[in-house]
């Protein structure tokens, strides 16, 4: 991990090998740090807690078998899946 000190309104540039640079700017430092990110439109930027949740959901979906989906569908059509 690279740790860089910056003051308010200073930037960090992340250079990509095959793309536009990503600019990270410190907008304010109070009780929280506000960060602005300028990146190419195709670059996905996530808060880590959301990214972790999305990745866990993707992995769970990949591990779901057709049989378990069929069973769930059957239970829902029989009224067993609702409370």
PDB file with one MODEL, atoms N, CA, C and O in Angstrom:
MODEL        1
ATOM      1  N   UNK A   1       0.847  -1.167   0.000  1.00  0.00           N
ATOM      2  CA  UNK A   1       0.000   0.000   0.000  1.00  0.00           C
ATOM      3  C   UNK A   1       0.896   1.234   0.000  1.00  0.00           C
ATOM      4  O   UNK A   1       1.844   1.336   0.778  1.00  0.00           O
ATOM      5  N   UNK A   2       0.577   2.145  -0.872  1.00  0.00           N
ATOM      6  CA  UNK A   2       1.283   3.421  -0.938  1.00  0.00           C
ATOM      7  C   UNK A   2       0.503   4.437  -0.112  1.00  0.00           C
ATOM      8  O   UNK A   2      -0.701   4.595  -0.314  1.00  0.00           O
ATOM      9  N   UNK A   3       1.158   5.120   0.805  1.00  0.00           N
ATOM     10  CA  UNK A   3       0.522   6.140   1.634  1.00  0.00           C
ATOM     11  C   UNK A   3       1.121   7.482   1.252  1.00  0.00           C
ATOM     12  O   UNK A   3       2.336   7.671   1.316  1.00  0.00           O
ATOM     13  N   UNK A   4       0.259   8.418   0.852  1.00  0.00           N
ATOM     14  CA  UNK A   4       0.704   9.739   0.410  1.00  0.00           C
ATOM     15  C   UNK A   4      -0.043  10.795   1.210  1.00  0.00           C
ATOM     16  O   UNK A   4      -1.264  10.721   1.350  1.00  0.00           O
ATOM     17  N   UNK A   5       0.675  11.771   1.734  1.00  0.00           N
ATOM     18  CA  UNK A   5       0.044  12.884   2.443  1.00  0.00           C
ATOM     19  C   UNK A   5      -0.350  13.955   1.437  1.00  0.00           C
ATOM     20  O   UNK A   5       0.427  14.292   0.543  1.00  0.00           O
ATOM     21  N   UNK A   6      -1.541  14.481   1.581  1.00  0.00           N
ATOM     22  CA  UNK A   6      -2.038  15.546   0.716  1.00  0.00           C
ATOM     23  C   UNK A   6      -2.799  16.538   1.569  1.00  0.00           C
ATOM     24  O   UNK A   6      -3.379  16.166   2.589  1.00  0.00           O
ATOM     25  N   UNK A   7      -2.803  17.795   1.162  1.00  0.00           N
ATOM     26  CA  UNK A   7      -3.595  18.831   1.811  1.00  0.00           C
ATOM     27  C   UNK A   7      -4.863  19.044   0.989  1.00  0.00           C
ATOM     28  O   UNK A   7      -4.981  18.550  -0.132  1.00  0.00           O
ATOM     29  N   UNK A   8      -5.808  19.785   1.562  1.00  0.00           N
ATOM     30  CA  UNK A   8      -7.055  20.074   0.861  1.00  0.00           C
ATOM     31  C   UNK A   8      -6.769  20.673  -0.510  1.00  0.00           C
ATOM     32  O   UNK A   8      -5.919  21.552  -0.648  1.00  0.00           O
ATOM     33  N   UNK A   9      -7.478  20.195  -1.510  1.00  0.00           N
ATOM     34  CA  UNK A   9      -7.419  20.615  -2.910  1.00  0.00           C
ATOM     35  C   UNK A   9      -6.165  20.138  -3.648  1.00  0.00           C
ATOM     36  O   UNK A   9      -5.938  20.548  -4.787  1.00  0.00           O
ATOM     37  N   UNK A  10      -5.354  19.290  -3.033  1.00  0.00           N
ATOM     38  CA  UNK A  10      -4.232  18.674  -3.735  1.00  0.00           C
ATOM     39  C   UNK A  10      -4.695  17.359  -4.350  1.00  0.00           C
ATOM     40  O   UNK A  10      -5.675  16.763  -3.903  1.00  0.00           O
ATOM     41  N   UNK A  11      -3.977  16.911  -5.385  1.00  0.00           N
ATOM     42  CA  UNK A  11      -4.400  15.736  -6.152  1.00  0.00           C
ATOM     43  C   UNK A  11      -3.360  14.627  -6.137  1.00  0.00           C
ATOM     44  O   UNK A  11      -2.184  14.833  -5.838  1.00  0.00           O
ATOM     45  N   UNK A  12      -3.851  13.448  -6.472  1.00  0.00           N
ATOM     46  CA  UNK A  12      -3.022  12.279  -6.753  1.00  0.00           C
ATOM     47  C   UNK A  12      -3.453  11.800  -8.132  1.00  0.00           C
ATOM     48  O   UNK A  12      -4.649  11.693  -8.402  1.00  0.00           O
ATOM     49  N   UNK A  13      -2.500  11.513  -9.004  1.00  0.00           N
ATOM     50  CA  UNK A  13      -2.804  11.000 -10.341  1.00  0.00           C
ATOM     51  C   UNK A  13      -2.405   9.529 -10.399  1.00  0.00           C
ATOM     52  O   UNK A  13      -1.288   9.166 -10.031  1.00  0.00           O
ATOM     53  N   UNK A  14      -3.328   8.683 -10.864  1.00  0.00           N
ATOM     54  CA  UNK A  14      -3.039   7.267 -11.084  1.00  0.00           C
ATOM     55  C   UNK A  14      -2.978   7.065 -12.585  1.00  0.00           C
ATOM     56  O   UNK A  14      -3.973   7.234 -13.290  1.00  0.00           O
ATOM     57  N   UNK A  15      -1.799   6.701 -13.067  1.00  0.00           N
ATOM     58  CA  UNK A  15      -1.602   6.505 -14.502  1.00  0.00           C
ATOM     59  C   UNK A  15      -1.857   5.043 -14.853  1.00  0.00           C
ATOM     60  O   UNK A  15      -1.296   4.134 -14.241  1.00  0.00           O
ATOM     61  N   UNK A  16      -2.714   4.835 -15.852  1.00  0.00           N
ATOM     62  CA  UNK A  16      -3.009   3.488 -16.334  1.00  0.00           C
ATOM     63  C   UNK A  16      -2.171   3.222 -17.579  1.00  0.00           C
ATOM     64  O   UNK A  16      -1.893   4.140 -18.351  1.00  0.00           O
ATOM     65  N   UNK A  17      -1.774   1.986 -17.772  1.00  0.00           N
ATOM     66  CA  UNK A  17      -0.960   1.652 -18.942  1.00  0.00           C
ATOM     67  C   UNK A  17      -1.697   1.896 -20.251  1.00  0.00           C
ATOM     68  O   UNK A  17      -1.114   2.411 -21.205  1.00  0.00           O
ATOM     69  N   UNK A  18      -2.967   1.533 -20.302  1.00  0.00           N
ATOM     70  CA  UNK A  18      -3.711   1.626 -21.557  1.00  0.00           C
ATOM     71  C   UNK A  18      -4.931   2.524 -21.443  1.00  0.00           C
ATOM     72  O   UNK A  18      -5.991   2.186 -21.971  1.00  0.00           O
ATOM     73  N   UNK A  19      -4.811   3.644 -20.777  1.00  0.00           N
ATOM     74  CA  UNK A  19      -5.990   4.485 -20.634  1.00  0.00           C
ATOM     75  C   UNK A  19      -5.675   5.850 -20.074  1.00  0.00           C
ATOM     76  O   UNK A  19      -4.518   6.213 -19.858  1.00  0.00           O
ATOM     77  N   UNK A  20      -6.744   6.599 -19.846  1.00  0.00           N
ATOM     78  CA  UNK A  20      -6.617   7.937 -19.296  1.00  0.00           C
ATOM     79  C   UNK A  20      -6.200   7.866 -17.828  1.00  0.00           C
ATOM     80  O   UNK A  20      -6.506   6.893 -17.139  1.00  0.00           O
ATOM     81  N   UNK A  21      -5.506   8.891 -17.353  1.00  0.00           N
ATOM     82  CA  UNK A  21      -5.137   8.901 -15.937  1.00  0.00           C
ATOM     83  C   UNK A  21      -6.367   9.122 -15.054  1.00  0.00           C
ATOM     84  O   UNK A  21      -7.359   9.704 -15.492  1.00  0.00           O
ATOM     85  N   UNK A  22      -6.291   8.660 -13.830  1.00  0.00           N
ATOM     86  CA  UNK A  22      -7.344   8.861 -12.838  1.00  0.00           C
ATOM     87  C   UNK A  22      -6.834   9.899 -11.847  1.00  0.00           C
ATOM     88  O   UNK A  22      -5.731   9.769 -11.317  1.00  0.00           O
ATOM     89  N   UNK A  23      -7.637  10.929 -11.599  1.00  0.00           N
ATOM     90  CA  UNK A  23      -7.255  11.999 -10.679  1.00  0.00           C
ATOM     91  C   UNK A  23      -8.087  11.897  -9.406  1.00  0.00           C
ATOM     92  O   UNK A  23      -9.316  11.848  -9.453  1.00  0.00           O
ATOM     93  N   UNK A  24      -7.403  11.866  -8.278  1.00  0.00           N
ATOM     94  CA  UNK A  24      -8.068  11.841  -6.977  1.00  0.00           C
ATOM     95  C   UNK A  24      -7.715  13.142  -6.265  1.00  0.00           C
ATOM     96  O   UNK A  24      -6.541  13.445  -6.055  1.00  0.00           O
ATOM     97  N   UNK A  25      -8.746  13.912  -5.893  1.00  0.00           N
ATOM     98  CA  UNK A  25      -8.540  15.221  -5.271  1.00  0.00           C
ATOM     99  C   UNK A  25      -9.158  15.228  -3.873  1.00  0.00           C
ATOM    100  O   UNK A  25     -10.293  14.787  -3.690  1.00  0.00           O
ATOM    101  N   UNK A  26      -8.417  15.723  -2.899  1.00  0.00           N
ATOM    102  CA  UNK A  26      -8.956  15.882  -1.547  1.00  0.00           C
ATOM    103  C   UNK A  26      -9.765  17.175  -1.514  1.00  0.00           C
ATOM    104  O   UNK A  26      -9.208  18.264  -1.650  1.00  0.00           O
ATOM    105  N   UNK A  27     -11.074  17.055  -1.334  1.00  0.00           N
ATOM    106  CA  UNK A  27     -11.954  18.215  -1.370  1.00  0.00           C
ATOM    107  C   UNK A  27     -12.031  18.930  -0.033  1.00  0.00           C
ATOM    108  O   UNK A  27     -12.020  20.160   0.015  1.00  0.00           O
ATOM    109  N   UNK A  28     -12.110  18.173   1.049  1.00  0.00           N
ATOM    110  CA  UNK A  28     -12.131  18.782   2.382  1.00  0.00           C
ATOM    111  C   UNK A  28     -11.704  17.757   3.422  1.00  0.00           C
ATOM    112  O   UNK A  28     -11.851  16.547   3.244  1.00  0.00           O
ATOM    113  N   UNK A  29     -11.176  18.286   4.505  1.00  0.00           N
ATOM    114  CA  UNK A  29     -10.744  17.434   5.613  1.00  0.00           C
ATOM    115  C   UNK A  29     -11.314  18.049   6.889  1.00  0.00           C
ATOM    116  O   UNK A  29     -10.803  19.052   7.387  1.00  0.00           O
ATOM    117  N   UNK A  30     -12.369  17.442   7.410  1.00  0.00           N
ATOM    118  CA  UNK A  30     -12.962  17.871   8.682  1.00  0.00           C
ATOM    119  C   UNK A  30     -13.060  16.628   9.550  1.00  0.00           C
ATOM    120  O   UNK A  30     -12.053  15.965   9.798  1.00  0.00           O
ATOM    121  N   UNK A  31     -14.261  16.304  10.015  1.00  0.00           N
ATOM    122  CA  UNK A  31     -14.460  15.032  10.718  1.00  0.00           C
ATOM    123  C   UNK A  31     -14.377  13.867   9.740  1.00  0.00           C
ATOM    124  O   UNK A  31     -14.088  12.736  10.129  1.00  0.00           O
ATOM    125  N   UNK A  32     -14.636  14.159   8.463  1.00  0.00           N
ATOM    126  CA  UNK A  32     -14.531  13.177   7.388  1.00  0.00           C
ATOM    127  C   UNK A  32     -13.623  13.752   6.313  1.00  0.00           C
ATOM    128  O   UNK A  32     -13.435  14.965   6.219  1.00  0.00           O
ATOM    129  N   UNK A  33     -13.068  12.867   5.510  1.00  0.00           N
ATOM    130  CA  UNK A  33     -12.279  13.302   4.360  1.00  0.00           C
ATOM    131  C   UNK A  33     -13.179  13.189   3.137  1.00  0.00           C
ATOM    132  O   UNK A  33     -13.748  12.127   2.886  1.00  0.00           O
ATOM    133  N   UNK A  34     -13.315  14.257   2.380  1.00  0.00           N
ATOM    134  CA  UNK A  34     -14.099  14.221   1.137  1.00  0.00           C
ATOM    135  C   UNK A  34     -13.124  14.089  -0.021  1.00  0.00           C
ATOM    136  O   UNK A  34     -12.163  14.850  -0.135  1.00  0.00           O
ATOM    137  N   UNK A  35     -13.386  13.109  -0.878  1.00  0.00           N
ATOM    138  CA  UNK A  35     -12.494  12.783  -1.983  1.00  0.00           C
ATOM    139  C   UNK A  35     -13.256  12.938  -3.290  1.00  0.00           C
ATOM    140  O   UNK A  35     -14.382  12.456  -3.416  1.00  0.00           O
ATOM    141  N   UNK A  36     -12.653  13.605  -4.257  1.00  0.00           N
ATOM    142  CA  UNK A  36     -13.215  13.693  -5.603  1.00  0.00           C
ATOM    143  C   UNK A  36     -12.365  12.858  -6.538  1.00  0.00           C
ATOM    144  O   UNK A  36     -11.137  12.893  -6.464  1.00  0.00           O
ATOM    145  N   UNK A  37     -13.016  12.098  -7.429  1.00  0.00           N
ATOM    146  CA  UNK A  37     -12.296  11.220  -8.349  1.00  0.00           C
ATOM    147  C   UNK A  37     -12.710  11.545  -9.777  1.00  0.00           C
ATOM    148  O   UNK A  37     -13.896  11.509 -10.104  1.00  0.00           O
ATOM    149  N   UNK A  38     -11.743  11.860 -10.626  1.00  0.00           N
ATOM    150  CA  UNK A  38     -11.986  12.058 -12.059  1.00  0.00           C
ATOM    151  C   UNK A  38     -11.363  10.883 -12.784  1.00  0.00           C
ATOM    152  O   UNK A  38     -10.150  10.680 -12.733  1.00  0.00           O
ATOM    153  N   UNK A  39     -12.205  10.106 -13.463  1.00  0.00           N
ATOM    154  CA  UNK A  39     -11.733   8.898 -14.138  1.00  0.00           C
ATOM    155  C   UNK A  39     -12.474   8.748 -15.461  1.00  0.00           C
ATOM    156  O   UNK A  39     -13.536   9.343 -15.645  1.00  0.00           O
ATOM    157  N   UNK A  40     -11.926   7.958 -16.385  1.00  0.00           N
ATOM    158  CA  UNK A  40     -12.614   7.714 -17.652  1.00  0.00           C
ATOM    159  C   UNK A  40     -14.006   7.122 -17.407  1.00  0.00           C
ATOM    160  O   UNK A  40     -14.234   6.461 -16.394  1.00  0.00           O
ATOM    161  N   UNK A  41     -14.929   7.361 -18.334  1.00  0.00           N
ATOM    162  CA  UNK A  41     -16.314   6.929 -18.139  1.00  0.00           C
ATOM    163  C   UNK A  41     -16.451   5.417 -17.997  1.00  0.00           C
ATOM    164  O   UNK A  41     -17.386   4.958 -17.340  1.00  0.00           O
ATOM    165  N   UNK A  42     -15.568   4.637 -18.579  1.00  0.00           N
ATOM    166  CA  UNK A  42     -15.643   3.183 -18.475  1.00  0.00           C
ATOM    167  C   UNK A  42     -15.081   2.625 -17.186  1.00  0.00           C
ATOM    168  O   UNK A  42     -15.188   1.425 -16.934  1.00  0.00           O
ATOM    169  N   UNK A  43     -14.487   3.466 -16.371  1.00  0.00           N
ATOM    170  CA  UNK A  43     -13.863   3.036 -15.116  1.00  0.00           C
ATOM    171  C   UNK A  43     -14.921   2.988 -14.015  1.00  0.00           C
ATOM    172  O   UNK A  43     -15.560   4.000 -13.725  1.00  0.00           O
ATOM    173  N   UNK A  44     -15.107   1.833 -13.410  1.00  0.00           N
ATOM    174  CA  UNK A  44     -16.081   1.689 -12.327  1.00  0.00           C
ATOM    175  C   UNK A  44     -15.411   2.044 -11.006  1.00  0.00           C
ATOM    176  O   UNK A  44     -14.326   1.553 -10.695  1.00  0.00           O
ATOM    177  N   UNK A  45     -16.069   2.901 -10.236  1.00  0.00           N
ATOM    178  CA  UNK A  45     -15.540   3.336  -8.949  1.00  0.00           C
ATOM    179  C   UNK A  45     -16.562   2.953  -7.883  1.00  0.00           C
ATOM    180  O   UNK A  45     -17.729   3.334  -7.970  1.00  0.00           O
ATOM    181  N   UNK A  46     -16.126   2.210  -6.893  1.00  0.00           N
ATOM    182  CA  UNK A  46     -17.007   1.682  -5.858  1.00  0.00           C
ATOM    183  C   UNK A  46     -16.510   2.086  -4.479  1.00  0.00           C
ATOM    184  O   UNK A  46     -15.307   2.236  -4.263  1.00  0.00           O
ATOM    185  N   UNK A  47     -17.438   2.261  -3.551  1.00  0.00           N
ATOM    186  CA  UNK A  47     -17.063   2.261  -2.136  1.00  0.00           C
ATOM    187  C   UNK A  47     -16.798   0.805  -1.792  1.00  0.00           C
ATOM    188  O   UNK A  47     -17.500  -0.083  -2.275  1.00  0.00           O
ATOM    189  N   UNK A  48     -15.800   0.553  -0.970  1.00  0.00           N
ATOM    190  CA  UNK A  48     -15.384  -0.832  -0.725  1.00  0.00           C
ATOM    191  C   UNK A  48     -16.504  -1.691  -0.148  1.00  0.00           C
ATOM    192  O   UNK A  48     -16.650  -2.848  -0.544  1.00  0.00           O
ATOM    193  N   UNK A  49     -17.301  -1.152   0.781  1.00  0.00           N
ATOM    194  CA  UNK A  49     -18.355  -1.963   1.386  1.00  0.00           C
ATOM    195  C   UNK A  49     -19.404  -2.390   0.355  1.00  0.00           C
ATOM    196  O   UNK A  49     -19.953  -3.487   0.458  1.00  0.00           O
ATOM    197  N   UNK A  50     -19.688  -1.542  -0.633  1.00  0.00           N
ATOM    198  CA  UNK A  50     -20.621  -1.928  -1.695  1.00  0.00           C
ATOM    199  C   UNK A  50     -19.993  -2.947  -2.634  1.00  0.00           C
ATOM    200  O   UNK A  50     -20.640  -3.913  -3.038  1.00  0.00           O
ATOM    201  N   UNK A  51     -18.731  -2.726  -2.976  1.00  0.00           N
ATOM    202  CA  UNK A  51     -18.029  -3.655  -3.868  1.00  0.00           C
ATOM    203  C   UNK A  51     -17.968  -5.051  -3.258  1.00  0.00           C
ATOM    204  O   UNK A  51     -18.185  -6.046  -3.949  1.00  0.00           O
ATOM    205  N   UNK A  52     -17.674  -5.123  -1.962  1.00  0.00           N
ATOM    206  CA  UNK A  52     -17.599  -6.408  -1.272  1.00  0.00           C
ATOM    207  C   UNK A  52     -18.950  -7.117  -1.304  1.00  0.00           C
ATOM    208  O   UNK A  52     -19.009  -8.326  -1.528  1.00  0.00           O
ATOM    209  N   UNK A  53     -20.033  -6.377  -1.083  1.00  0.00           N
ATOM    210  CA  UNK A  53     -21.378  -6.955  -1.121  1.00  0.00           C
ATOM    211  C   UNK A  53     -21.724  -7.453  -2.516  1.00  0.00           C
ATOM    212  O   UNK A  53     -22.253  -8.554  -2.672  1.00  0.00           O
ATOM    213  N   UNK A  54     -21.429  -6.648  -3.529  1.00  0.00           N
ATOM    214  CA  UNK A  54     -21.723  -7.038  -4.916  1.00  0.00           C
ATOM    215  C   UNK A  54     -20.939  -8.289  -5.294  1.00  0.00           C
ATOM    216  O   UNK A  54     -21.493  -9.202  -5.908  1.00  0.00           O
ATOM    217  N   UNK A  55     -19.665  -8.344  -4.939  1.00  0.00           N
ATOM    218  CA  UNK A  55     -18.848  -9.517  -5.255  1.00  0.00           C
ATOM    219  C   UNK A  55     -19.368 -10.767  -4.547  1.00  0.00           C
ATOM    220  O   UNK A  55     -19.389 -11.848  -5.135  1.00  0.00           O
ATOM    221  N   UNK A  56     -19.785 -10.628  -3.297  1.00  0.00           N
ATOM    222  CA  UNK A  56     -20.340 -11.773  -2.565  1.00  0.00           C
ATOM    223  C   UNK A  56     -21.619 -12.262  -3.234  1.00  0.00           C
ATOM    224  O   UNK A  56     -21.845 -13.468  -3.339  1.00  0.00           O
ATOM    225  N   UNK A  57     -22.460 -11.328  -3.690  1.00  0.00           N
ATOM    226  CA  UNK A  57     -23.694 -11.708  -4.384  1.00  0.00           C
ATOM    227  C   UNK A  57     -23.400 -12.394  -5.709  1.00  0.00           C
ATOM    228  O   UNK A  57     -24.074 -13.356  -6.077  1.00  0.00           O
ATOM    229  N   UNK A  58     -22.392 -11.903  -6.428  1.00  0.00           N
ATOM    230  CA  UNK A  58     -22.014 -12.542  -7.700  1.00  0.00           C
ATOM    231  C   UNK A  58     -21.540 -13.974  -7.472  1.00  0.00           C
ATOM    232  O   UNK A  58     -21.921 -14.887  -8.204  1.00  0.00           O
ATOM    233  N   UNK A  59     -20.715 -14.160  -6.457  1.00  0.00           N
ATOM    234  CA  UNK A  59     -20.203 -15.503  -6.158  1.00  0.00           C
ATOM    235  C   UNK A  59     -21.331 -16.432  -5.734  1.00  0.00           C
ATOM    236  O   UNK A  59     -21.356 -17.599  -6.123  1.00  0.00           O
ATOM    237  N   UNK A  60     -22.264 -15.921  -4.939  1.00  0.00           N
ATOM    238  CA  UNK A  60     -23.402 -16.741  -4.512  1.00  0.00           C
ATOM    239  C   UNK A  60     -24.251 -17.134  -5.714  1.00  0.00           C
ATOM    240  O   UNK A  60     -24.737 -18.262  -5.792  1.00  0.00           O
ATOM    241  N   UNK A  61     -24.431 -16.205  -6.650  1.00  0.00           N
ATOM    242  CA  UNK A  61     -25.220 -16.502  -7.849  1.00  0.00           C
ATOM    243  C   UNK A  61     -24.514 -17.542  -8.716  1.00  0.00           C
ATOM    244  O   UNK A  61     -25.165 -18.405  -9.305  1.00  0.00           O
ATOM    245  N   UNK A  62     -23.194 -17.463  -8.796  1.00  0.00           N
ATOM    246  CA  UNK A  62     -22.431 -18.440  -9.577  1.00  0.00           C
ATOM    247  C   UNK A  62     -22.539 -19.833  -8.973  1.00  0.00           C
ATOM    248  O   UNK A  62     -22.491 -20.827  -9.699  1.00  0.00           O
ATOM    249  N   UNK A  63     -22.684 -19.918  -7.665  1.00  0.00           N
ATOM    250  CA  UNK A  63     -22.740 -21.205  -6.977  1.00  0.00           C
ATOM    251  C   UNK A  63     -24.159 -21.770  -6.864  1.00  0.00           C
ATOM    252  O   UNK A  63     -24.362 -22.842  -6.296  1.00  0.00           O
ATOM    253  N   UNK A  64     -25.135 -21.041  -7.409  1.00  0.00           N
ATOM    254  CA  UNK A  64     -26.518 -21.507  -7.360  1.00  0.00           C
ATOM    255  C   UNK A  64     -26.758 -22.483  -8.500  1.00  0.00           C
ATOM    256  O   UNK A  64     -26.492 -22.176  -9.662  1.00  0.00           O
ATOM    257  N   UNK A  65     -27.256 -23.645  -8.162  1.00  0.00           N
ATOM    258  CA  UNK A  65     -27.504 -24.660  -9.191  1.00  0.00           C
ATOM    259  C   UNK A  65     -28.908 -24.498  -9.759  1.00  0.00           C
ATOM    260  O   UNK A  65     -29.779 -23.890  -9.136  1.00  0.00           O
ATOM    261  N   UNK A  66     -29.111 -25.048 -10.941  1.00  0.00           N
ATOM    262  CA  UNK A  66     -30.413 -25.008 -11.586  1.00  0.00           C
ATOM    263  C   UNK A  66     -31.449 -25.728 -10.729  1.00  0.00           C
ATOM    264  O   UNK A  66     -32.598 -25.293 -10.650  1.00  0.00           O
ATOM    265  N   UNK A  67     -31.053 -26.818 -10.091  1.00  0.00           N
ATOM    266  CA  UNK A  67     -31.968 -27.578  -9.245  1.00  0.00           C
ATOM    267  C   UNK A  67     -32.483 -26.773  -8.070  1.00  0.00           C
ATOM    268  O   UNK A  67     -33.663 -26.856  -7.727  1.00  0.00           O
ATOM    269  N   UNK A  68     -31.604 -25.989  -7.446  1.00  0.00           N
ATOM    270  CA  UNK A  68     -32.049 -25.188  -6.307  1.00  0.00           C
ATOM    271  C   UNK A  68     -32.972 -24.066  -6.760  1.00  0.00           C
ATOM    272  O   UNK A  68     -33.889 -23.690  -6.029  1.00  0.00           O
ATOM    273  N   UNK A  69     -32.744 -23.524  -7.961  1.00  0.00           N
ATOM    274  CA  UNK A  69     -33.649 -22.514  -8.502  1.00  0.00           C
ATOM    275  C   UNK A  69     -35.014 -23.125  -8.806  1.00  0.00           C
ATOM    276  O   UNK A  69     -36.047 -22.511  -8.539  1.00  0.00           O
ATOM    277  N   UNK A  70     -35.016 -24.328  -9.362  1.00  0.00           N
ATOM    278  CA  UNK A  70     -36.270 -25.013  -9.665  1.00  0.00           C
ATOM    279  C   UNK A  70     -37.044 -25.276  -8.370  1.00  0.00           C
ATOM    280  O   UNK A  70     -38.259 -25.087  -8.327  1.00  0.00           O
ATOM    281  N   UNK A  71     -36.348 -25.709  -7.317  1.00  0.00           N
ATOM    282  CA  UNK A  71     -36.980 -25.967  -6.028  1.00  0.00           C
ATOM    283  C   UNK A  71     -37.577 -24.688  -5.446  1.00  0.00           C
ATOM    284  O   UNK A  71     -38.696 -24.699  -4.934  1.00  0.00           O
ATOM    285  N   UNK A  72     -36.837 -23.594  -5.525  1.00  0.00           N
ATOM    286  CA  UNK A  72     -37.321 -22.311  -5.022  1.00  0.00           C
ATOM    287  C   UNK A  72     -38.553 -21.868  -5.793  1.00  0.00           C
ATOM    288  O   UNK A  72     -39.528 -21.415  -5.193  1.00  0.00           O
ATOM    289  N   UNK A  73     -38.523 -21.993  -7.114  1.00  0.00           N
ATOM    290  CA  UNK A  73     -39.663 -21.619  -7.948  1.00  0.00           C
ATOM    291  C   UNK A  73     -40.883 -22.454  -7.587  1.00  0.00           C
ATOM    292  O   UNK A  73     -41.995 -21.931  -7.510  1.00  0.00           O
ATOM    293  N   UNK A  74     -40.683 -23.729  -7.367  1.00  0.00           N
ATOM    294  CA  UNK A  74     -41.777 -24.627  -6.996  1.00  0.00           C
ATOM    295  C   UNK A  74     -42.376 -24.227  -5.653  1.00  0.00           C
ATOM    296  O   UNK A  74     -43.597 -24.193  -5.499  1.00  0.00           O
ATOM    297  N   UNK A  75     -41.521 -23.924  -4.684  1.00  0.00           N
ATOM    298  CA  UNK A  75     -41.998 -23.514  -3.364  1.00  0.00           C
ATOM    299  C   UNK A  75     -42.780 -22.211  -3.440  1.00  0.00           C
ATOM    300  O   UNK A  75     -43.803 -22.054  -2.773  1.00  0.00           O
ATOM    301  N   UNK A  76     -42.299 -21.280  -4.253  1.00  0.00           N
ATOM    302  CA  UNK A  76     -42.980 -19.993  -4.380  1.00  0.00           C
ATOM    303  C   UNK A  76     -44.346 -20.164  -5.039  1.00  0.00           C
ATOM    304  O   UNK A  76     -45.310 -19.513  -4.637  1.00  0.00           O
ATOM    305  N   UNK A  77     -44.438 -21.030  -6.044  1.00  0.00           N
ATOM    306  CA  UNK A  77     -45.717 -21.230  -6.725  1.00  0.00           C
ATOM    307  C   UNK A  77     -46.713 -21.966  -5.835  1.00  0.00           C
ATOM    308  O   UNK A  77     -47.922 -21.858  -6.042  1.00  0.00           O
ATOM    309  N   UNK A  78     -46.220 -22.715  -4.843  1.00  0.00           N
ATOM    310  CA  UNK A  78     -47.091 -23.415  -3.895  1.00  0.00           C
ATOM    311  C   UNK A  78     -47.404 -22.572  -2.662  1.00  0.00           C
ATOM    312  O   UNK A  78     -48.085 -23.034  -1.747  1.00  0.00           O
ATOM    313  N   UNK A  79     -46.912 -21.347  -2.638  1.00  0.00           N
ATOM    314  CA  UNK A  79     -47.190 -20.459  -1.513  1.00  0.00           C
ATOM    315  C   UNK A  79     -46.326 -20.689  -0.298  1.00  0.00           C
ATOM    316  O   UNK A  79     -46.599 -20.114   0.755  1.00  0.00           O
ATOM    317  N   UNK A  80     -45.292 -21.507  -0.400  1.00  0.00           N
ATOM    318  CA  UNK A  80     -44.432 -21.789   0.754  1.00  0.00           C
ATOM    319  C   UNK A  80     -43.328 -20.758   0.912  1.00  0.00           C
ATOM    320  O   UNK A  80     -42.704 -20.688   1.971  1.00  0.00           O
ATOM    321  N   UNK A  81     -43.074 -19.960  -0.110  1.00  0.00           N
ATOM    322  CA  UNK A  81     -41.955 -19.027  -0.053  1.00  0.00           C
ATOM    323  C   UNK A  81     -42.316 -17.677   0.504  1.00  0.00           C
ATOM    324  O   UNK A  81     -41.434 -16.837   0.682  1.00  0.00           O
ATOM    325  N   UNK A  82     -43.603 -17.432   0.792  1.00  0.00           N
ATOM    326  CA  UNK A  82     -43.986 -16.115   1.297  1.00  0.00           C
ATOM    327  C   UNK A  82     -44.419 -16.210   2.746  1.00  0.00           C
ATOM    328  O   UNK A  82     -44.948 -17.228   3.192  1.00  0.00           O
ATOM    329  N   UNK A  83     -44.181 -15.121   3.475  1.00  0.00           N
ATOM    330  CA  UNK A  83     -44.577 -15.071   4.892  1.00  0.00           C
ATOM    331  C   UNK A  83     -45.802 -14.218   5.064  1.00  0.00           C
ATOM    332  O   UNK A  83     -46.287 -14.054   6.183  1.00  0.00           O
TER     333      UNK A  83
ENDMDL
END
